[in-house]
Amino acid sequence: MKKLLLFFMICIVSAKVNLGYAQCAEKWDNARLSYEQGHLYGIPSQLSECLEHGFDKQEKIEAYRLLTITYLYIDDPYGAQNSFLNLLKLDPEYRIKTTDPIELEHLSKEYITTPIISWRARGGVNYSFLKTINKYSSGNDLLNTEEYTPSIGYSFVGSLDVHFNKVVSFGIDVDLSTNAYQYNNKLFDNDLGEQNAKDILEIKEVAYNASLPVFLKLTYPGIKYYPYVYGGYAPTYNIFTKADAQYTIVQNTGEVKNENRIGPQSLNISQIRTKFSHSLIIGAGLMRRSKYKYVFVDVKYRLGLTNLLNGDNQFAFIDEPVKYADVQTYTLTYYKIDSDFRESDFTLTIGYVWPQYKPRKKKTVTFGSMLGGLFKKKNKDE
């Protein structure tokens, strides 16, 4: 009996909902017909109830559009502004159509739909490469065959964009990344067939970094796709640097070739890396609108400006062998004496944007209007 009663209650609610949808569909048709016939004053009352409950989101957008135009035609600016603002709250990215009357276009220019801020999150890979400033080595420099091979690292970035308008914004990133490269060299190569000829040194270095890039961004306000470019400055803090080292001693005895391998061994060489470094960044990307959020792909080039070798600590193990134990092993066991170098990289990431929309009239205070007011005041004083 209870199940049967529940079934009838569901049927009654469903019938009421369907009836409500049917009534709202009929009211919408009547409102459009009234608009076409020029009977404008009755349209607000025809739509008010279904705007409260009955229309879905897209229907509400169309209804507020029709209400806005109606209020403009009956010379009710307050009603037009209120309806258009309700439309923008539902569709912050609303674009004026070619079929819209010129009055609606003029009204739309009184409003700002650009979000004040946007949150971003992205992740991807980077490709690091080194530039040697001054070259040092434990072997014969004339026979030095050292090579620095770029390696793949990983980047995870959170961002805040502050929008001055649809085109110009200021951004700040929190970038956590690993940067890696491979070092290879052949040491003590005297080509005389003696012992220790062509010893092989292999090191993979990985740095764990935290960076705080700040930049100015220019975005082309498209409809579906939004290309952008940016440039700025990036201070970086080296959290930790490790070196996975392996040294192979090659011994030639007549026609017999023997190899004696040391390592591989993971060493902490953070003490001989510069803690704070500076870089310039430039980048470009493409955002694609997905409803009221965005997905994007971003390419960035970072130009390193700082020598990453902390030369003051390179031989500090002589006086403090315990404190610099890994550096001592790095230098004396693997015969690695670092050169002065800078590091740059390319980064490719994909991510997601959460704009914080707040449609508002242009007289509302924003970052752009605040700065504009400061400049105007300064010029006035002058």
C-alpha positions in Angstrom: 0.0 0.0 0.0 2.8 2.4 0.9 4.6 1.7 -2.4 1.4 2.4 -4.3 0.9 5.7 -2.5 4.5 6.7 -3.2 4.0 5.8 -6.9 0.9 8.1 -7.1 2.8 10.9 -5.4 5.6 10.7 -7.9 3.2 10.7 -10.7 1.4 13.8 -9.3 4.7 15.7 -8.9 5.9 14.7 -12.3 2.6 15.9 -13.8 2.9 19.2 -12.0 6.5 19.7 -13.3 5.5 18.8 -16.8 2.5 21.1 -16.6 4.8 23.9 -15.3 7.2 23.4 -18.2 4.2 23.4 -20.6 2.8 26.6 -19.1 6.2 28.3 -19.3 6.7 27.3 -22.9 3.3 28.7 -23.7 4.1 32.0 -21.8 7.4 32.3 -23.7 5.6 31.9 -27.0 3.0 34.5 -26.0 5.8 36.9 -24.9 7.6 36.6 -28.2 4.3 37.0 -30.1 3.6 40.1 -28.0 7.0 41.5 -28.9 6.5 40.9 -32.6 3.1 42.6 -32.5 4.5 45.5 -30.5 2.5 44.8 -27.4 5.5 45.4 -25.1 4.0 46.5 -21.7 2.6 43.1 -20.9 5.8 41.1 -21.6 7.4 41.6 -18.1 4.4 40.1 -16.3 4.2 37.2 -18.8 7.8 36.2 -18.0 8.3 37.1 -14.4 6.9 33.9 -12.9 8.8 31.5 -15.1 12.0 33.5 -14.5 11.6 32.7 -10.9 11.0 29.0 -11.4 10.3 27.2 -14.7 12.9 28.3 -17.2 16.2 26.5 -17.5 19.5 28.5 -17.8 19.5 29.0 -21.5 15.8 30.0 -21.5 16.5 32.5 -18.8 19.2 34.0 -20.9 16.9 34.5 -23.8 14.1 35.8 -21.6 16.4 38.4 -20.0 17.6 39.4 -23.4 14.0 39.9 -24.6 13.1 41.8 -21.3 16.2 44.1 -21.7 15.2 45.0 -25.3 11.6 45.5 -24.2 12.6 47.9 -21.4 14.8 49.8 -23.7 11.9 50.3 -26.2 9.4 51.4 -23.5 12.0 53.8 -22.1 12.6 52.1 -18.7 16.4 52.4 -18.3 16.4 50.9 -14.8 14.5 47.8 -15.9 16.8 47.4 -18.9 19.9 47.7 -16.8 18.6 45.2 -14.2 17.6 42.7 -16.8 20.8 43.0 -18.7 22.8 42.5 -15.5 20.8 39.4 -14.7 21.6 38.1 -18.2 25.4 38.8 -17.7 25.3 36.9 -14.4 24.0 33.9 -16.2 26.2 34.4 -19.3 29.3 36.5 -18.4 30.7 35.9 -21.9 27.6 37.1 -23.7 28.4 38.7 -27.1 26.1 41.1 -28.9 24.5 39.4 -32.0 24.2 41.0 -35.4 20.4 40.7 -35.0 20.4 42.6 -31.7 19.1 46.2 -31.9 21.6 49.0 -31.7 20.1 50.1 -28.3 21.2 46.8 -26.7 24.7 47.2 -28.2 25.0 50.7 -26.6 23.8 49.3 -23.3 26.3 46.5 -23.4 29.2 49.0 -23.7 28.2 50.3 -20.2 29.2 47.0 -18.6 32.4 45.2 -17.8 32.3 41.4 -18.2 36.0 40.8 -17.9 36.8 38.9 -14.6 38.7 40.8 -12.1 41.0 37.8 -11.4 41.4 34.3 -12.8 43.0 31.2 -11.2 45.1 28.9 -13.3 46.6 25.5 -12.8 48.8 23.7 -15.2 51.5 21.0 -15.5 53.9 19.8 -18.1 57.5 19.2 -19.1 60.6 21.4 -19.4 63.8 21.0 -21.5 66.9 22.4 -19.8 70.2 23.3 -21.4 73.3 24.9 -20.2 75.7 27.6 -21.3 79.3 27.4 -19.9 80.8 30.7 -18.8 84.2 29.6 -17.7 85.3 26.1 -18.2 87.2 24.1 -15.5 88.2 20.4 -15.6 90.2 17.8 -13.7 91.6 16.5 -16.9 93.6 17.9 -19.8 91.6 20.8 -21.2 93.1 20.4 -24.6 91.7 16.9 -24.7 88.4 17.7 -23.0 85.4 16.0 -24.6 82.8 17.1 -22.1 79.2 17.3 -23.3 76.1 18.8 -21.6 73.0 17.0 -22.9 69.5 18.5 -22.2 67.1 16.3 -20.3 63.4 16.4 -19.6 62.2 17.8 -16.3 58.7 18.5 -14.9 56.8 21.7 -14.0 53.7 22.2 -11.9 52.3 25.8 -11.8 49.6 27.6 -10.0 48.8 31.2 -11.2 46.8 34.3 -10.4 45.9 36.7 -13.2 44.7 40.2 -12.4 42.8 41.7 -15.4 42.9 45.4 -16.2 40.7 44.8 -19.3 40.0 42.1 -21.9 43.5 42.5 -23.3 45.9 43.5 -20.6 46.5 41.5 -17.4 49.2 41.1 -14.7 50.2 37.5 -13.7 52.1 35.8 -10.9 53.0 32.1 -10.9 54.1 29.7 -8.2 56.2 27.3 -10.2 57.6 24.0 -8.7 59.9 22.2 -11.1 62.7 19.8 -11.7 65.4 20.7 -14.1 67.8 18.1 -15.4 70.7 17.6 -17.7 73.3 14.9 -18.5 77.1 15.4 -18.3 79.5 13.2 -20.1 83.3 13.4 -20.4 86.4 11.3 -21.0 89.3 12.0 -18.6 93.0 11.4 -18.7 93.0 10.6 -22.4 96.7 10.5 -23.4 96.3 8.1 -26.3 99.4 6.2 -25.2 97.7 2.9 -24.3 98.6 3.4 -20.6 96.4 2.7 -17.6 93.5 5.1 -17.0 93.2 6.0 -20.7 89.8 7.3 -21.7 88.1 7.1 -18.3 84.4 7.8 -18.7 82.6 10.2 -16.3 78.8 10.3 -16.5 76.6 12.5 -14.3 72.9 13.2 -14.3 72.1 16.3 -12.4 68.6 17.1 -11.2 67.7 20.4 -9.5 64.4 20.9 -7.5 63.4 24.6 -7.8 60.7 26.9 -6.7 60.1 30.0 -8.8 57.8 33.1 -8.5 57.5 34.5 -12.1 55.8 37.9 -12.5 54.7 39.0 -16.0 52.5 41.2 -18.1 50.2 39.4 -20.5 48.4 40.5 -23.7 45.4 38.5 -24.8 43.5 38.7 -28.0 39.8 38.5 -27.0 38.4 36.0 -29.5 35.1 34.2 -29.3 36.2 30.6 -28.9 40.0 30.8 -29.0 42.1 33.3 -27.1 45.8 33.5 -28.1 48.1 35.4 -25.7 51.8 36.5 -25.3 53.6 37.5 -22.1 57.0 38.5 -20.7 58.5 39.1 -17.3 61.0 38.3 -14.6 61.4 35.1 -12.6 63.3 34.8 -9.3 64.2 31.2 -8.4 65.1 29.4 -5.2 67.1 26.1 -5.5 65.6 23.7 -2.9 67.8 20.7 -3.6 70.2 19.5 -6.2 71.4 15.9 -6.6 73.9 14.3 -8.9 73.8 10.7 -9.9 77.5 10.0 -10.8 79.3 7.1 -12.3 83.0 6.8 -13.2 84.4 4.1 -15.3 88.2 3.4 -15.2 89.4 2.0 -18.5 92.6 -0.1 -18.3 94.4 -1.2 -21.4 96.9 -4.1 -21.1 98.1 -5.0 -24.5 95.1 -6.2 -26.4 93.0 -6.7 -23.2 90.7 -3.9 -22.1 89.4 -3.9 -18.6 86.8 -1.6 -16.9 86.5 -0.8 -13.3 83.3 1.0 -12.5 82.7 3.4 -9.5 79.1 4.1 -8.7 76.4 4.9 -9.7 76.0 7.0 -6.5 73.5 9.7 -5.7 75.2 12.8 -4.1 73.8 16.0 -2.6 75.6 18.9 -4.3 73.2 21.7 -3.2 76.1 23.4 -1.4 77.9 24.2 -4.7 74.7 25.5 -6.4 73.6 29.1 -6.1 70.5 29.3 -3.9 68.8 32.4 -5.5 69.0 33.0 -9.2 67.3 35.4 -11.7 65.8 34.8 -15.1 63.8 36.6 -17.9 60.8 34.9 -19.3 58.8 35.2 -22.5 55.9 32.9 -23.5 52.8 32.4 -25.6 49.7 30.3 -25.4 46.3 29.5 -26.7 43.1 29.3 -24.5 40.0 27.6 -25.7 36.7 28.4 -24.1 34.8 25.5 -22.5 31.5 26.9 -21.3 32.6 29.6 -18.8 36.1 28.1 -18.1 39.1 27.7 -20.3 41.6 25.0 -21.2 45.0 26.1 -22.6 48.4 25.2 -23.8 51.4 27.3 -22.9 55.0 27.5 -24.2 57.6 29.5 -22.1 61.2 30.2 -22.6 63.3 31.1 -19.5 66.7 32.8 -20.0 68.9 32.2 -17.0 71.0 35.2 -16.0 72.8 33.9 -12.9 75.9 31.7 -12.6 74.6 28.6 -10.8 78.0 27.5 -9.5 78.7 28.5 -6.0 82.4 28.7 -6.4 83.0 29.7 -2.7 82.0 26.2 -1.6 83.5 24.1 -4.5 86.6 23.3 -2.4 85.3 24.0 1.1 85.6 20.3 1.9 89.3 20.8 2.3 88.6 22.6 5.6 85.3 21.0 6.5 85.3 17.5 5.1 82.3 16.3 7.2 80.0 19.2 6.3 80.9 18.9 2.6 81.2 15.1 2.5 79.2 14.7 -0.7 80.9 17.5 -2.5 84.3 15.9 -1.5 83.2 12.6 -3.0 81.9 14.4 -6.1 85.2 16.1 -6.6 87.8 13.6 -5.5 86.1 10.2 -6.3 84.5 11.2 -9.5 87.0 13.9 -10.5 84.3 16.4 -11.2 85.2 20.1 -11.0 82.2 22.2 -12.2 82.5 25.0 -14.7 80.7 28.4 -14.2 77.4 28.0 -16.0 73.9 29.4 -16.6 70.8 27.3 -17.2 67.8 28.1 -19.4 64.9 26.0 -20.4 61.8 25.7 -22.6 58.6 24.6 -20.8 55.4 23.1 -22.4 52.4 22.9 -20.1 48.6 22.4 -20.4 46.1 23.6 -17.9 42.7 25.0 -16.8 41.5 28.5 -16.1 38.8 29.4 -13.5 37.7 33.1 -14.2 36.1 34.9 -11.3 33.3 36.7 -13.1 31.6 39.7 -11.7 29.6 41.7 -14.3 29.5 45.3 -13.3 28.9 48.8 -14.7 32.0 50.6 -15.9 31.8 53.2 -13.1 32.5 50.4 -10.6 36.1 50.5 -9.2 38.5 48.0 -10.8 42.2 47.7 -10.9 42.3 49.5 -14.3 40.0 52.3 -13.2 42.0 52.7 -10.0 45.3 53.1 -11.9 43.6 55.4 -14.4 42.4 57.6 -11.6 45.8 57.9 -10.1 47.3 59.0 -13.4 44.5 61.5 -14.0 45.0 62.9 -10.5 48.7 63.3 -11.1 48.2 65.0 -14.4 45.6 67.3 -12.9 48.1 68.3 -10.1 50.7 69.0 -12.7 
